[in-house]
């Protein structure tokens, strides 16, 4: 009787393990078959519409055509994000009138934490909250921070994964200036 129970448990465990292995293989196969385009220089930036946290307006990427746009993905818990925010603010004050826009896309879960961060750093550029991570997924963001520099025609000029220095940020702004006006 004891041997029969052991055999039944062994059969049951083998079946469960087999199902798990087959399911894992199927999930991996489906994920590798996805036709997600790789977002890189020269590719059109995916449009998105998100509510601004710093006003009662919506922001849509496509409405910014004609401007150079930096889309920066960040989070309050990201130390490199905290370091580059003052650089972004400094250059936004200088380049906003020249046709450069910054959209700061927070991937935090808690909107109150984001608002406190925004106010603490006294930021003036548009802030949006990607509550469900759909924009982060569409833009294939990893790691944080990740920034997309988008030309006035809506194509991606540059993708930067990781933090930016003031000098690098300014050089990337110059690349996406409307009419490529050099400062």
ABEGO torsion letter per residue (X at the ends): XAAAAAAAAAAAAAAAAAAAAAAAAAAAAAAAABABBBBBBGBBBBBBBBBBAABABBBBAAAABGBBBBBBBBBAABAAAAAAAAAAAAAAAAAAAAGBBBBBBBABABAAAAAAAAAAAGBABBBBBBAAGAAAAAAGBOBOBBBBBBBAAGBBABBBBEBBBAAAAAAAAAAABBGGBBX
